[in-house]
Amino acid sequence: MAETSGAPIARLSQAVVRYARGPSIGPVDLTLHPGEIVALVGASGAGKSTTLRLLAGLEQASSGQVALNAAPGRTAFVFQSPTLMPWADAQSNVALPLELTGVPRPEAHRRAAEAMAAVGLAERLTARPAQLSGGMAMRVSLARALVTEPELLLLDEPFAALDSITRRSLIEDLHRLWEVRRAIAPMAIAFVTHDVDEAVYLASRVVVLSAAGGRTVQNLDIPGPLPRPADWRLEPAYRQAAETVARALADAMPAPASATPA
C-alpha cells in the first residue's frame, strides 16, 4: 500500500461542474496523497475525465472546493491519444514542456533523452510520430509527462486503444517508474479506466463514480504491494478485489427501465 502521510497533493470537496446543456457532474469528493495511485471507474459520461480536468486545473468547478497543491508546472496529463507534434521527432516532443518553461534547449533535450530511455525508447529519439507504433507513441507521451518530474500524474485512459500485451507492458513500466520516483519525491497518480482488472492491478485505491451525475459512491482500498509481484493476477486477493469493484460498479449503474406492459 502506498504511503499517504502528509498534506494531500489535491482535494475535491463536493465539487460540481454545471453545463448549460446536459447534466451536471458531481458532487465529487476525492483526496489524493503524495505517492498514491488511484483509479477512477464509472460508466461513460459519469464524469471521470471531468474529474481529471478539475485535478489538472483545466476545468473550473461551479461549486464546491478544489485544492490543488502540486508545485507550478509539476502536474502532468496523459490523454487518450498521444497528441504528439507530427512534424517533430520524438525527442523534441518530449522536450517541449521543458522548453516552454524556459529550460535551455540542450538541457531540455538531454533530459528528454533520459525520459525516453526510462520508457524503453532510447533508440528512437529521432523517430517521427508516423514511424512509431501505437504503443511506442504512447510511451513517448508518457515520457513527455514524466520529463517534468511531476508531483501529480493524471492519465485519461491512455492504454484503451492498445492490445492487451502492450497495455500490460505499459502498466508494468508505469509501476516501475512510479517506484523509482518514490525514492526521490513521491508521485501521485490518478488513472481513468473502464477496465476493472486494470484498475485493480494498477491502483492502491479505486474510486467508483455514479453513472447518474458522477457522484463519488465508493472508495475501495486494494490490497497487496505496489508494484505487483509476478503472477499477482493469480492470487485470490486479486480476484476478490476485482469482484468487489465490479459489484460496486454495477451498483453505480442506473437501474434498467421497466418493461412496458403489452
Phi, psi and omega per residue, in radians:
M1 nan 2.383 -3.103
A2 -1.214 2.624 3.057
E3 -1.235 2.418 -3.130
T4 -2.286 0.503 3.127
S5 -1.393 2.841 3.106
G6 1.522 -3.128 -3.097
A7 -1.221 2.570 3.099
P8 -1.077 2.598 3.043
I9 -1.431 -0.413 3.093
A10 -2.811 2.599 3.126
R11 -2.599 2.282 2.989
L12 -1.927 2.203 -3.132
S13 -2.175 1.909 -3.141
Q14 0.895 0.689 -3.110
A15 -1.330 2.266 -3.139
V16 -2.226 2.373 3.017
V17 -2.029 2.067 3.140
R18 -1.815 2.413 3.140
Y19 -1.999 2.591 3.107
A20 -1.095 -0.630 3.082
R21 -2.181 2.371 3.136
G22 1.668 2.928 -3.079
P23 -1.264 2.723 3.051
S24 -1.303 2.787 3.056
I25 -1.940 2.244 3.086
G26 1.983 -3.060 0.115
P27 -1.296 2.412 3.136
V28 -1.890 2.266 3.026
D29 -2.057 2.097 -3.089
L30 -2.692 2.271 3.067
T31 -2.135 2.277 3.090
L32 -2.042 2.284 3.114
H33 -1.855 2.729 3.085
P34 -0.968 2.355 3.081
G35 1.445 0.051 -3.098
E36 -1.646 2.529 3.015
I37 -2.008 2.089 -3.072
V38 -2.159 2.290 3.049
A39 -1.801 2.404 3.077
L40 -1.879 2.170 3.119
V41 -2.218 2.705 3.137
G42 2.918 2.959 3.141
A43 -1.162 2.830 3.016
S44 -1.018 2.317 -3.114
G45 1.510 0.062 -3.116
A46 -1.365 -0.177 3.091
G47 1.812 0.291 -3.118
K48 -1.107 -0.870 -3.139
S49 -1.164 -0.633 3.086
T50 -1.086 -0.688 3.104
T51 -1.075 -0.752 3.089
L52 -1.082 -0.711 -3.127
R53 -1.157 -0.590 3.031
L54 -1.107 -0.756 3.141
L55 -1.160 -0.501 -3.137
A56 -1.503 -0.161 -3.049
G57 1.353 0.253 3.128
L58 -1.551 -0.214 3.138
E59 -2.306 2.497 3.128
Q60 -1.801 2.380 3.090
A61 -1.320 2.422 3.070
S62 -1.300 -0.542 3.073
S63 -2.709 2.963 -3.058
G64 1.551 -3.021 -3.072
Q65 -2.131 2.445 3.071
V66 -2.238 2.022 3.120
A67 -2.003 1.975 -3.135
L68 -1.955 1.994 -2.967
N69 -1.945 0.086 3.047
A70 -1.212 2.585 3.104
A71 -1.104 2.662 3.126
P72 -0.938 2.325 3.132
G73 1.365 0.113 -3.079
R74 -1.975 0.392 2.951
T75 -1.987 2.239 -3.101
A76 -2.108 2.562 -3.057
F77 -2.237 2.223 3.038
V78 -1.965 2.106 -3.038
F79 -1.558 3.106 -3.107
Q80 -1.125 -0.579 3.051
S81 -1.982 2.735 -3.024
P82 -1.095 -0.470 3.133
T83 0.875 0.866 3.125
L84 -1.608 2.650 3.063
M85 -1.284 2.014 -3.019
P86 -1.162 -0.406 -3.081
W87 -1.521 -0.139 -3.069
A88 -1.919 2.629 3.106
D89 -1.305 2.993 -3.037
A90 -1.062 -0.749 -3.119
Q91 -1.085 -0.720 3.122
S92 -1.161 -0.645 3.079
N93 -1.073 -0.748 -3.116
V94 -1.234 -0.602 -3.108
A95 -1.299 -0.305 -3.005
L96 -0.927 -0.864 -3.111
P97 -1.025 -0.587 3.125
L98 -1.244 -0.767 3.140
E99 -1.112 -0.607 3.119
L100 -1.157 -0.409 3.112
T101 -1.671 0.126 3.048
G102 1.677 0.100 3.079
V103 -1.192 2.268 3.141
P104 -0.976 2.539 -3.032
R105 -0.956 -0.807 -3.138
P106 -1.051 -0.728 3.126
E107 -1.178 -0.716 3.134
A108 -1.088 -0.709 -3.125
H109 -1.286 -0.559 3.057
R110 -1.104 -0.814 3.139
R111 -1.179 -0.586 3.086
A112 -1.123 -0.711 3.111
A113 -1.099 -0.681 3.104
E114 -1.129 -0.731 -3.138
A115 -1.146 -0.677 3.119
M116 -1.201 -0.630 3.059
A117 -1.099 -0.637 -3.116
A118 -1.145 -0.481 3.121
V119 -1.773 0.241 3.030
G120 1.457 0.409 -3.102
L121 -2.157 0.612 -3.113
A122 -1.072 -0.460 -3.087
E123 -1.626 0.062 -3.062
R124 -2.066 0.503 -3.089
L125 -1.041 -0.671 -3.038
T126 -1.679 0.078 -3.133
A127 -1.274 2.457 3.023
R128 -1.484 2.707 -3.135
P129 -0.895 -0.638 -3.130
A130 -1.154 -0.309 -3.138
Q131 -1.619 0.035 -3.065
L132 -1.871 2.540 2.988
S133 -1.234 2.960 3.118
G134 -1.036 -0.730 3.119
G135 -1.146 -0.707 3.109
M136 -1.138 -0.740 3.124
A137 -1.059 -0.684 3.120
M138 -1.214 -0.574 3.052
R139 -1.116 -0.675 3.080
V140 -1.103 -0.749 3.110
S141 -1.072 -0.699 3.100
L142 -1.154 -0.730 3.094
A143 -1.076 -0.686 3.121
R144 -1.092 -0.628 3.093
A145 -1.245 -0.694 -3.048
L146 -1.369 -0.334 -3.057
V147 -1.119 -0.418 3.129
T148 -1.470 0.020 -3.090
E149 0.920 1.059 -3.017
P150 -1.195 2.615 2.964
E151 -1.491 -0.438 3.134
L152 -2.369 2.111 3.128
L153 -1.964 2.167 -3.098
L154 -1.995 2.241 -3.082
L155 -2.233 2.115 -3.082
D156 -1.842 1.508 -3.138
E157 0.838 0.893 -3.048
P158 -1.237 -0.319 -3.065
F159 -1.848 0.113 -2.988
A160 -1.067 -0.604 -3.060
A161 -1.570 0.053 -3.060
L162 -1.698 2.750 3.087
D163 -1.219 2.838 -2.988
S164 -1.107 -0.642 -3.134
I165 -1.160 -0.778 3.121
T166 -1.124 -0.700 3.114
R167 -1.039 -0.815 -3.133
R168 -1.075 -0.738 3.141
S169 -1.090 -0.736 -3.135
L170 -1.190 -0.624 3.093
I171 -1.148 -0.725 3.090
E172 -1.073 -0.718 3.096
D173 -1.094 -0.728 -3.130
L174 -1.087 -0.757 3.074
H175 -1.059 -0.768 -3.119
R176 -1.091 -0.780 -3.130
L177 -1.184 -0.646 3.072
W178 -1.076 -0.718 -3.134
E179 -1.165 -0.701 3.090
V180 -1.053 -0.780 3.136
R181 -1.165 -0.528 -3.104
R182 -1.060 -0.569 3.141
A183 -1.282 -0.301 -3.103
I184 -1.840 -1.074 3.119
A185 -2.672 1.993 -3.028
P186 -0.967 2.376 3.116
M187 -1.943 2.157 3.052
A188 -1.472 2.512 3.133
I189 -2.228 2.302 2.954
A190 -2.082 2.226 -2.927
F191 -2.278 2.150 3.084
V192 -1.634 2.338 3.088
T193 -2.672 2.685 2.979
H194 -1.697 -0.093 -3.019
D195 -1.693 1.966 -3.100
V196 -1.077 -0.805 -3.134
D197 -1.063 -0.702 3.109
E198 -1.102 -0.754 3.140
A199 -1.065 -0.792 -3.088
V200 -1.191 -0.684 -3.121
Y201 -1.238 -0.671 -3.027
L202 -1.359 -0.654 -2.816
A203 -1.909 2.748 2.968
S204 -1.578 -0.230 3.111
R205 -2.639 2.437 3.105
V206 -2.048 2.229 3.099
V207 -1.850 2.175 -3.117
V208 -1.788 2.210 3.114
L209 -1.799 2.456 3.128
S210 -1.205 2.457 3.068
A211 -1.152 -0.456 -3.131
A212 -1.629 1.412 3.028
G213 1.731 -0.102 3.048
G214 1.322 0.350 3.075
R215 -1.158 2.624 3.034
T216 -1.328 2.035 -3.068
V217 -1.954 -0.344 3.127
Q218 -2.591 2.439 2.940
N219 -2.118 1.927 -3.006
L220 -2.021 2.046 3.057
D221 -1.311 2.375 -3.136
I222 -1.832 2.195 -3.090
P223 -1.308 2.916 3.038
G224 1.732 2.745 -3.100
P225 -1.342 2.711 2.973
L226 -2.089 2.377 -0.162
P227 -1.038 2.812 -3.097
R228 -1.275 2.468 3.042
P229 -1.169 2.822 3.071
A230 -1.020 2.435 3.113
D231 1.135 0.378 3.142
W232 -1.132 -0.449 3.109
R233 -1.130 -0.283 3.112
L234 -1.550 -0.151 -3.078
E235 -1.327 2.510 3.075
P236 -0.985 -0.610 -3.124
A237 -1.081 -0.631 3.116
Y238 -1.174 -0.853 -3.121
R239 -1.099 -0.711 3.141
Q240 -1.132 -0.733 3.118
A241 -1.112 -0.719 3.132
A242 -1.098 -0.702 3.116
E243 -1.165 -0.676 3.130
T244 -1.106 -0.777 3.129
V245 -1.165 -0.708 3.140
A246 -1.080 -0.714 3.111
R247 -1.152 -0.746 3.121
A248 -1.096 -0.674 3.122
L249 -1.175 -0.722 3.102
A250 -1.090 -0.707 3.127
D251 -1.147 -0.467 -3.126
A252 -1.430 -0.173 3.141
M253 -1.329 2.687 3.106
P254 -1.169 2.563 3.114
A255 -1.163 2.449 3.138
P256 -1.129 2.532 -3.138
A257 -1.140 2.481 3.117
S258 -1.169 2.488 3.133
A259 -1.159 2.440 3.127
T260 -1.328 2.228 3.140
P261 -1.038 2.516 3.123
A262 -1.197 nan nan
